[in-house]
């Protein structure tokens, strides 16, 4: 956890508003090893790290590059 911890929730959705991935640090999913940081990917919840908007944008750009 960083010294400047903040609440975040970054959503990536398709054109039909279907969730592709969401990163957040909402204090639920205590079973996740990276609690409270986690990501939701198509119905699953997985460990994640604290992430910035810039890192999210880089991730998405890498995923959509041809």
Secondary structure, 3 states (H helix, E strand, C coil): CCCCCCCCEEEEECCCCCEEEEEECCCCCCCCCCCCCEEEECCEEEECCCCCHHHHHHHHHHHHCC
